[in-house]
Amino acid sequence: MGASEAGADYFLAPAANCDEVIGHVPDGLSVAAVGTFDEAQTAVEAWAADSDADIATCEDITAG
């Protein structure tokens, strides 16, 4: 919520915290679930190239 209030459009959430993220993402905030620095870098680079990039979310990783 704080990221959204601060004007962020994108947020990196630790995959280990996904249970706290699901159901609490404000409208307009894109959240990537990341477990490593490399995953975070990949998400940021994908968003930089395409603001609508398909990034792994907490819903994606908990559904498996």
PyMOL Python script that loads the backbone (N, CA, C, O; Angstrom):
from pymol import cmd

cmd.read_pdbstr("""\
ATOM      1  N   MET A   1       0.832  -1.183   0.000  1.00  0.00           N
ATOM      2  CA  MET A   1       0.000   0.000   0.000  1.00  0.00           C
ATOM      3  C   MET A   1       0.883   1.257   0.000  1.00  0.00           C
ATOM      4  O   MET A   1       0.587   2.232  -0.690  1.00  0.00           O
ATOM      5  N   GLY A   2       1.943   1.221   0.762  1.00  0.00           N
ATOM      6  CA  GLY A   2       2.831   2.379   0.839  1.00  0.00           C
ATOM      7  C   GLY A   2       3.451   2.731  -0.497  1.00  0.00           C
ATOM      8  O   GLY A   2       3.599   3.908  -0.827  1.00  0.00           O
ATOM      9  N   ALA A   3       3.817   1.712  -1.273  1.00  0.00           N
ATOM     10  CA  ALA A   3       4.404   1.970  -2.592  1.00  0.00           C
ATOM     11  C   ALA A   3       3.407   2.690  -3.489  1.00  0.00           C
ATOM     12  O   ALA A   3       3.765   3.630  -4.198  1.00  0.00           O
ATOM     13  N   SER A   4       2.174   2.251  -3.454  1.00  0.00           N
ATOM     14  CA  SER A   4       1.131   2.881  -4.266  1.00  0.00           C
ATOM     15  C   SER A   4       0.889   4.319  -3.824  1.00  0.00           C
ATOM     16  O   SER A   4       0.763   5.218  -4.656  1.00  0.00           O
ATOM     17  N   GLU A   5       0.825   4.531  -2.522  1.00  0.00           N
ATOM     18  CA  GLU A   5       0.608   5.878  -1.987  1.00  0.00           C
ATOM     19  C   GLU A   5       1.759   6.812  -2.334  1.00  0.00           C
ATOM     20  O   GLU A   5       1.573   8.025  -2.442  1.00  0.00           O
ATOM     21  N   ALA A   6       2.959   6.239  -2.511  1.00  0.00           N
ATOM     22  CA  ALA A   6       4.124   7.043  -2.859  1.00  0.00           C
ATOM     23  C   ALA A   6       4.213   7.298  -4.361  1.00  0.00           C
ATOM     24  O   ALA A   6       5.127   7.978  -4.827  1.00  0.00           O
ATOM     25  N   GLY A   7       3.260   6.750  -5.117  1.00  0.00           N
ATOM     26  CA  GLY A   7       3.220   6.996  -6.547  1.00  0.00           C
ATOM     27  C   GLY A   7       3.863   5.926  -7.408  1.00  0.00           C
ATOM     28  O   GLY A   7       4.010   6.116  -8.616  1.00  0.00           O
ATOM     29  N   ALA A   8       4.248   4.812  -6.820  1.00  0.00           N
ATOM     30  CA  ALA A   8       4.874   3.739  -7.590  1.00  0.00           C
ATOM     31  C   ALA A   8       3.845   3.042  -8.476  1.00  0.00           C
ATOM     32  O   ALA A   8       2.677   2.905  -8.112  1.00  0.00           O
ATOM     33  N   ASP A   9       4.302   2.610  -9.634  1.00  0.00           N
ATOM     34  CA  ASP A   9       3.477   1.814 -10.534  1.00  0.00           C
ATOM     35  C   ASP A   9       3.859   0.343 -10.470  1.00  0.00           C
ATOM     36  O   ASP A   9       3.073  -0.531 -10.835  1.00  0.00           O
ATOM     37  N   TYR A  10       5.087   0.077  -9.998  1.00  0.00           N
ATOM     38  CA  TYR A  10       5.631  -1.272  -9.964  1.00  0.00           C
ATOM     39  C   TYR A  10       6.249  -1.540  -8.597  1.00  0.00           C
ATOM     40  O   TYR A  10       6.755  -0.634  -7.935  1.00  0.00           O
ATOM     41  N   PHE A  11       6.195  -2.816  -8.188  1.00  0.00           N
ATOM     42  CA  PHE A  11       6.732  -3.184  -6.881  1.00  0.00           C
ATOM     43  C   PHE A  11       7.289  -4.596  -6.965  1.00  0.00           C
ATOM     44  O   PHE A  11       6.700  -5.461  -7.613  1.00  0.00           O
ATOM     45  N   LEU A  12       8.423  -4.832  -6.314  1.00  0.00           N
ATOM     46  CA  LEU A  12       9.015  -6.163  -6.225  1.00  0.00           C
ATOM     47  C   LEU A  12       8.707  -6.723  -4.847  1.00  0.00           C
ATOM     48  O   LEU A  12       9.100  -6.147  -3.832  1.00  0.00           O
ATOM     49  N   ALA A  13       8.004  -7.849  -4.812  1.00  0.00           N
ATOM     50  CA  ALA A  13       7.648  -8.484  -3.538  1.00  0.00           C
ATOM     51  C   ALA A  13       8.479  -9.747  -3.367  1.00  0.00           C
ATOM     52  O   ALA A  13       8.595 -10.541  -4.300  1.00  0.00           O
ATOM     53  N   PRO A  14       9.053  -9.939  -2.199  1.00  0.00           N
ATOM     54  CA  PRO A  14       9.761 -11.199  -1.959  1.00  0.00           C
ATOM     55  C   PRO A  14       8.778 -12.366  -2.070  1.00  0.00           C
ATOM     56  O   PRO A  14       7.707 -12.345  -1.462  1.00  0.00           O
ATOM     57  N   ALA A  15       9.148 -13.375  -2.846  1.00  0.00           N
ATOM     58  CA  ALA A  15       8.268 -14.527  -3.039  1.00  0.00           C
ATOM     59  C   ALA A  15       7.892 -15.173  -1.703  1.00  0.00           C
ATOM     60  O   ALA A  15       6.797 -15.717  -1.561  1.00  0.00           O
ATOM     61  N   ALA A  16       8.788 -15.113  -0.741  1.00  0.00           N
ATOM     62  CA  ALA A  16       8.520 -15.695   0.575  1.00  0.00           C
ATOM     63  C   ALA A  16       7.402 -14.962   1.315  1.00  0.00           C
ATOM     64  O   ALA A  16       6.847 -15.492   2.277  1.00  0.00           O
ATOM     65  N   ASN A  17       7.072 -13.766   0.883  1.00  0.00           N
ATOM     66  CA  ASN A  17       6.028 -12.973   1.539  1.00  0.00           C
ATOM     67  C   ASN A  17       4.718 -12.961   0.748  1.00  0.00           C
ATOM     68  O   ASN A  17       3.822 -12.171   1.048  1.00  0.00           O
ATOM     69  N   CYS A  18       4.602 -13.812  -0.240  1.00  0.00           N
ATOM     70  CA  CYS A  18       3.418 -13.777  -1.101  1.00  0.00           C
ATOM     71  C   CYS A  18       2.114 -13.968  -0.328  1.00  0.00           C
ATOM     72  O   CYS A  18       1.086 -13.412  -0.716  1.00  0.00           O
ATOM     73  N   ASP A  19       2.134 -14.730   0.740  1.00  0.00           N
ATOM     74  CA  ASP A  19       0.899 -14.914   1.510  1.00  0.00           C
ATOM     75  C   ASP A  19       0.408 -13.596   2.093  1.00  0.00           C
ATOM     76  O   ASP A  19      -0.786 -13.447   2.351  1.00  0.00           O
ATOM     77  N   GLU A  20       1.302 -12.642   2.305  1.00  0.00           N
ATOM     78  CA  GLU A  20       0.921 -11.328   2.818  1.00  0.00           C
ATOM     79  C   GLU A  20       0.530 -10.361   1.699  1.00  0.00           C
ATOM     80  O   GLU A  20      -0.101  -9.336   1.957  1.00  0.00           O
ATOM     81  N   VAL A  21       0.899 -10.682   0.468  1.00  0.00           N
ATOM     82  CA  VAL A  21       0.666  -9.807  -0.671  1.00  0.00           C
ATOM     83  C   VAL A  21      -0.694 -10.071  -1.313  1.00  0.00           C
ATOM     84  O   VAL A  21      -1.431  -9.139  -1.634  1.00  0.00           O
ATOM     85  N   ILE A  22      -1.014 -11.349  -1.494  1.00  0.00           N
ATOM     86  CA  ILE A  22      -2.247 -11.727  -2.196  1.00  0.00           C
ATOM     87  C   ILE A  22      -3.452 -11.091  -1.516  1.00  0.00           C
ATOM     88  O   ILE A  22      -3.652 -11.214  -0.307  1.00  0.00           O
ATOM     89  N   GLY A  23      -4.243 -10.411  -2.331  1.00  0.00           N
ATOM     90  CA  GLY A  23      -5.444  -9.753  -1.833  1.00  0.00           C
ATOM     91  C   GLY A  23      -5.225  -8.361  -1.288  1.00  0.00           C
ATOM     92  O   GLY A  23      -6.172  -7.709  -0.848  1.00  0.00           O
ATOM     93  N   HIS A  24      -3.971  -7.893  -1.312  1.00  0.00           N
ATOM     94  CA  HIS A  24      -3.660  -6.578  -0.752  1.00  0.00           C
ATOM     95  C   HIS A  24      -2.968  -5.645  -1.739  1.00  0.00           C
ATOM     96  O   HIS A  24      -2.357  -4.658  -1.331  1.00  0.00           O
ATOM     97  N   VAL A  25      -3.056  -5.944  -3.024  1.00  0.00           N
ATOM     98  CA  VAL A  25      -2.405  -5.119  -4.033  1.00  0.00           C
ATOM     99  C   VAL A  25      -3.398  -4.065  -4.507  1.00  0.00           C
ATOM    100  O   VAL A  25      -4.449  -4.401  -5.052  1.00  0.00           O
ATOM    101  N   PRO A  26      -3.072  -2.796  -4.302  1.00  0.00           N
ATOM    102  CA  PRO A  26      -3.966  -1.723  -4.748  1.00  0.00           C
ATOM    103  C   PRO A  26      -4.116  -1.698  -6.268  1.00  0.00           C
ATOM    104  O   PRO A  26      -3.200  -2.084  -6.993  1.00  0.00           O
ATOM    105  N   ASP A  27      -5.260  -1.248  -6.740  1.00  0.00           N
ATOM    106  CA  ASP A  27      -5.481  -1.088  -8.183  1.00  0.00           C
ATOM    107  C   ASP A  27      -4.409  -0.189  -8.769  1.00  0.00           C
ATOM    108  O   ASP A  27      -4.038   0.824  -8.176  1.00  0.00           O
ATOM    109  N   GLY A  28      -3.921  -0.566  -9.927  1.00  0.00           N
ATOM    110  CA  GLY A  28      -2.928   0.248 -10.623  1.00  0.00           C
ATOM    111  C   GLY A  28      -1.490  -0.066 -10.262  1.00  0.00           C
ATOM    112  O   GLY A  28      -0.573   0.496 -10.861  1.00  0.00           O
ATOM    113  N   LEU A  29      -1.264  -0.956  -9.289  1.00  0.00           N
ATOM    114  CA  LEU A  29       0.097  -1.324  -8.893  1.00  0.00           C
ATOM    115  C   LEU A  29       0.402  -2.714  -9.426  1.00  0.00           C
ATOM    116  O   LEU A  29      -0.317  -3.669  -9.129  1.00  0.00           O
ATOM    117  N   SER A  30       1.462  -2.831 -10.208  1.00  0.00           N
ATOM    118  CA  SER A  30       1.909  -4.129 -10.712  1.00  0.00           C
ATOM    119  C   SER A  30       2.951  -4.665  -9.748  1.00  0.00           C
ATOM    120  O   SER A  30       3.903  -3.966  -9.400  1.00  0.00           O
ATOM    121  N   VAL A  31       2.771  -5.907  -9.316  1.00  0.00           N
ATOM    122  CA  VAL A  31       3.671  -6.510  -8.329  1.00  0.00           C
ATOM    123  C   VAL A  31       4.283  -7.782  -8.903  1.00  0.00           C
ATOM    124  O   VAL A  31       3.572  -8.675  -9.363  1.00  0.00           O
ATOM    125  N   ALA A  32       5.601  -7.851  -8.871  1.00  0.00           N
ATOM    126  CA  ALA A  32       6.326  -9.050  -9.299  1.00  0.00           C
ATOM    127  C   ALA A  32       6.769  -9.809  -8.059  1.00  0.00           C
ATOM    128  O   ALA A  32       7.242  -9.217  -7.089  1.00  0.00           O
ATOM    129  N   ALA A  33       6.610 -11.122  -8.103  1.00  0.00           N
ATOM    130  CA  ALA A  33       7.104 -11.982  -7.028  1.00  0.00           C
ATOM    131  C   ALA A  33       8.515 -12.414  -7.402  1.00  0.00           C
ATOM    132  O   ALA A  33       8.724 -13.025  -8.450  1.00  0.00           O
ATOM    133  N   VAL A  34       9.472 -12.099  -6.554  1.00  0.00           N
ATOM    134  CA  VAL A  34      10.871 -12.425  -6.853  1.00  0.00           C
ATOM    135  C   VAL A  34      11.513 -13.139  -5.675  1.00  0.00           C
ATOM    136  O   VAL A  34      11.215 -12.861  -4.513  1.00  0.00           O
ATOM    137  N   GLY A  35      12.403 -14.069  -6.008  1.00  0.00           N
ATOM    138  CA  GLY A  35      13.102 -14.807  -4.969  1.00  0.00           C
ATOM    139  C   GLY A  35      14.593 -14.563  -4.964  1.00  0.00           C
ATOM    140  O   GLY A  35      15.283 -14.878  -3.994  1.00  0.00           O
ATOM    141  N   THR A  36      15.092 -13.995  -6.064  1.00  0.00           N
ATOM    142  CA  THR A  36      16.525 -13.750  -6.186  1.00  0.00           C
ATOM    143  C   THR A  36      16.764 -12.386  -6.820  1.00  0.00           C
ATOM    144  O   THR A  36      15.855 -11.778  -7.384  1.00  0.00           O
ATOM    145  N   PHE A  37      17.994 -11.922  -6.718  1.00  0.00           N
ATOM    146  CA  PHE A  37      18.356 -10.672  -7.380  1.00  0.00           C
ATOM    147  C   PHE A  37      18.158 -10.795  -8.885  1.00  0.00           C
ATOM    148  O   PHE A  37      17.677  -9.863  -9.529  1.00  0.00           O
ATOM    149  N   ASP A  38      18.529 -11.946  -9.447  1.00  0.00           N
ATOM    150  CA  ASP A  38      18.377 -12.130 -10.894  1.00  0.00           C
ATOM    151  C   ASP A  38      16.918 -12.035 -11.315  1.00  0.00           C
ATOM    152  O   ASP A  38      16.620 -11.451 -12.357  1.00  0.00           O
ATOM    153  N   GLU A  39      15.996 -12.599 -10.527  1.00  0.00           N
ATOM    154  CA  GLU A  39      14.574 -12.494 -10.835  1.00  0.00           C
ATOM    155  C   GLU A  39      14.103 -11.046 -10.753  1.00  0.00           C
ATOM    156  O   GLU A  39      13.297 -10.603 -11.571  1.00  0.00           O
ATOM    157  N   ALA A  40      14.603 -10.317  -9.773  1.00  0.00           N
ATOM    158  CA  ALA A  40      14.245  -8.902  -9.637  1.00  0.00           C
ATOM    159  C   ALA A  40      14.753  -8.108 -10.838  1.00  0.00           C
ATOM    160  O   ALA A  40      14.031  -7.278 -11.391  1.00  0.00           O
ATOM    161  N   GLN A  41      15.980  -8.362 -11.233  1.00  0.00           N
ATOM    162  CA  GLN A  41      16.565  -7.668 -12.380  1.00  0.00           C
ATOM    163  C   GLN A  41      15.776  -7.992 -13.652  1.00  0.00           C
ATOM    164  O   GLN A  41      15.504  -7.099 -14.455  1.00  0.00           O
ATOM    165  N   THR A  42      15.416  -9.238 -13.834  1.00  0.00           N
ATOM    166  CA  THR A  42      14.641  -9.646 -15.012  1.00  0.00           C
ATOM    167  C   THR A  42      13.295  -8.931 -15.044  1.00  0.00           C
ATOM    168  O   THR A  42      12.864  -8.465 -16.098  1.00  0.00           O
ATOM    169  N   ALA A  43      12.629  -8.844 -13.893  1.00  0.00           N
ATOM    170  CA  ALA A  43      11.330  -8.172 -13.827  1.00  0.00           C
ATOM    171  C   ALA A  43      11.464  -6.695 -14.177  1.00  0.00           C
ATOM    172  O   ALA A  43      10.680  -6.169 -14.966  1.00  0.00           O
ATOM    173  N   VAL A  44      12.442  -6.034 -13.600  1.00  0.00           N
ATOM    174  CA  VAL A  44      12.638  -4.605 -13.861  1.00  0.00           C
ATOM    175  C   VAL A  44      12.965  -4.370 -15.331  1.00  0.00           C
ATOM    176  O   VAL A  44      12.433  -3.446 -15.946  1.00  0.00           O
ATOM    177  N   GLU A  45      13.827  -5.194 -15.890  1.00  0.00           N
ATOM    178  CA  GLU A  45      14.177  -5.039 -17.306  1.00  0.00           C
ATOM    179  C   GLU A  45      12.970  -5.298 -18.208  1.00  0.00           C
ATOM    180  O   GLU A  45      12.791  -4.612 -19.215  1.00  0.00           O
ATOM    181  N   ALA A  46      12.145  -6.278 -17.855  1.00  0.00           N
ATOM    182  CA  ALA A  46      10.951  -6.570 -18.649  1.00  0.00           C
ATOM    183  C   ALA A  46       9.980  -5.400 -18.591  1.00  0.00           C
ATOM    184  O   ALA A  46       9.430  -5.003 -19.618  1.00  0.00           O
ATOM    185  N   TRP A  47       9.764  -4.847 -17.410  1.00  0.00           N
ATOM    186  CA  TRP A  47       8.876  -3.688 -17.272  1.00  0.00           C
ATOM    187  C   TRP A  47       9.423  -2.481 -18.028  1.00  0.00           C
ATOM    188  O   TRP A  47       8.656  -1.718 -18.617  1.00  0.00           O
ATOM    189  N   ALA A  48      10.746  -2.302 -18.016  1.00  0.00           N
ATOM    190  CA  ALA A  48      11.348  -1.172 -18.732  1.00  0.00           C
ATOM    191  C   ALA A  48      11.120  -1.301 -20.236  1.00  0.00           C
ATOM    192  O   ALA A  48      10.922  -0.299 -20.924  1.00  0.00           O
ATOM    193  N   ALA A  49      11.146  -2.524 -20.741  1.00  0.00           N
ATOM    194  CA  ALA A  49      10.954  -2.750 -22.170  1.00  0.00           C
ATOM    195  C   ALA A  49       9.481  -2.697 -22.563  1.00  0.00           C
ATOM    196  O   ALA A  49       9.142  -2.289 -23.674  1.00  0.00           O
ATOM    197  N   ASP A  50       8.603  -3.115 -21.639  1.00  0.00           N
ATOM    198  CA  ASP A  50       7.167  -3.185 -21.936  1.00  0.00           C
ATOM    199  C   ASP A  50       6.409  -3.063 -20.623  1.00  0.00           C
ATOM    200  O   ASP A  50       6.432  -3.982 -19.803  1.00  0.00           O
ATOM    201  N   SER A  51       5.741  -1.941 -20.419  1.00  0.00           N
ATOM    202  CA  SER A  51       5.044  -1.711 -19.149  1.00  0.00           C
ATOM    203  C   SER A  51       3.941  -2.728 -18.889  1.00  0.00           C
ATOM    204  O   SER A  51       3.464  -2.851 -17.761  1.00  0.00           O
ATOM    205  N   ASP A  52       3.531  -3.461 -19.928  1.00  0.00           N
ATOM    206  CA  ASP A  52       2.517  -4.505 -19.765  1.00  0.00           C
ATOM    207  C   ASP A  52       3.120  -5.907 -19.821  1.00  0.00           C
ATOM    208  O   ASP A  52       2.410  -6.879 -20.082  1.00  0.00           O
ATOM    209  N   ALA A  53       4.416  -6.013 -19.577  1.00  0.00           N
ATOM    210  CA  ALA A  53       5.095  -7.310 -19.643  1.00  0.00           C
ATOM    211  C   ALA A  53       4.450  -8.305 -18.685  1.00  0.00           C
ATOM    212  O   ALA A  53       3.957  -7.934 -17.620  1.00  0.00           O
ATOM    213  N   ASP A  54       4.463  -9.560 -19.079  1.00  0.00           N
ATOM    214  CA  ASP A  54       3.908 -10.636 -18.263  1.00  0.00           C
ATOM    215  C   ASP A  54       4.968 -11.070 -17.246  1.00  0.00           C
ATOM    216  O   ASP A  54       5.890 -11.817 -17.573  1.00  0.00           O
ATOM    217  N   ILE A  55       4.822 -10.594 -16.025  1.00  0.00           N
ATOM    218  CA  ILE A  55       5.776 -10.852 -14.949  1.00  0.00           C
ATOM    219  C   ILE A  55       5.144 -11.819 -13.950  1.00  0.00           C
ATOM    220  O   ILE A  55       3.942 -11.741 -13.697  1.00  0.00           O
ATOM    221  N   ALA A  56       5.935 -12.731 -13.380  1.00  0.00           N
ATOM    222  CA  ALA A  56       5.416 -13.659 -12.372  1.00  0.00           C
ATOM    223  C   ALA A  56       4.909 -12.898 -11.162  1.00  0.00           C
ATOM    224  O   ALA A  56       5.598 -12.031 -10.625  1.00  0.00           O
ATOM    225  N   THR A  57       3.695 -13.231 -10.735  1.00  0.00           N
ATOM    226  CA  THR A  57       3.083 -12.594  -9.575  1.00  0.00           C
ATOM    227  C   THR A  57       2.963 -13.611  -8.434  1.00  0.00           C
ATOM    228  O   THR A  57       3.228 -14.797  -8.626  1.00  0.00           O
ATOM    229  N   CYS A  58       2.571 -13.152  -7.274  1.00  0.00           N
ATOM    230  CA  CYS A  58       2.360 -14.061  -6.157  1.00  0.00           C
ATOM    231  C   CYS A  58       1.258 -15.072  -6.472  1.00  0.00           C
ATOM    232  O   CYS A  58       1.336 -16.235  -6.075  1.00  0.00           O
ATOM    233  N   GLU A  59       0.240 -14.619  -7.186  1.00  0.00           N
ATOM    234  CA  GLU A  59      -0.828 -15.527  -7.563  1.00  0.00           C
ATOM    235  C   GLU A  59      -0.298 -16.633  -8.459  1.00  0.00           C
ATOM    236  O   GLU A  59      -0.739 -17.778  -8.359  1.00  0.00           O
ATOM    237  N   ASP A  60       0.649 -16.301  -9.337  1.00  0.00           N
ATOM    238  CA  ASP A  60       1.242 -17.286 -10.236  1.00  0.00           C
ATOM    239  C   ASP A  60       2.021 -18.345  -9.461  1.00  0.00           C
ATOM    240  O   ASP A  60       1.882 -19.539  -9.726  1.00  0.00           O
ATOM    241  N   ILE A  61       2.832 -17.913  -8.512  1.00  0.00           N
ATOM    242  CA  ILE A  61       3.702 -18.886  -7.842  1.00  0.00           C
ATOM    243  C   ILE A  61       2.973 -19.701  -6.779  1.00  0.00           C
ATOM    244  O   ILE A  61       3.397 -20.814  -6.469  1.00  0.00           O
ATOM    245  N   THR A  62       1.898 -19.181  -6.221  1.00  0.00           N
ATOM    246  CA  THR A  62       1.158 -19.949  -5.220  1.00  0.00           C
ATOM    247  C   THR A  62       0.132 -20.885  -5.856  1.00  0.00           C
ATOM    248  O   THR A  62      -0.356 -21.809  -5.204  1.00  0.00           O
ATOM    249  N   ALA A  63      -0.197 -20.647  -7.135  1.00  0.00           N
ATOM    250  CA  ALA A  63      -1.173 -21.489  -7.835  1.00  0.00           C
ATOM    251  C   ALA A  63      -0.559 -22.835  -8.220  1.00  0.00           C
ATOM    252  O   ALA A  63      -1.278 -23.813  -8.422  1.00  0.00           O
ATOM    253  N   GLY A  64       0.770 -22.882  -8.321  1.00  0.00           N
ATOM    254  CA  GLY A  64       1.446 -24.098  -8.772  1.00  0.00           C
ATOM    255  C   GLY A  64       1.550 -25.080  -7.710  1.00  0.00           C
ATOM    256  O   GLY A  64       2.094 -26.164  -7.923  1.00  0.00           O
TER     257      GLY A  64
END
""", "prot")
cmd.dss("prot")
cmd.show_as("cartoon", "prot")
cmd.util.cbc("prot")
cmd.orient("prot")
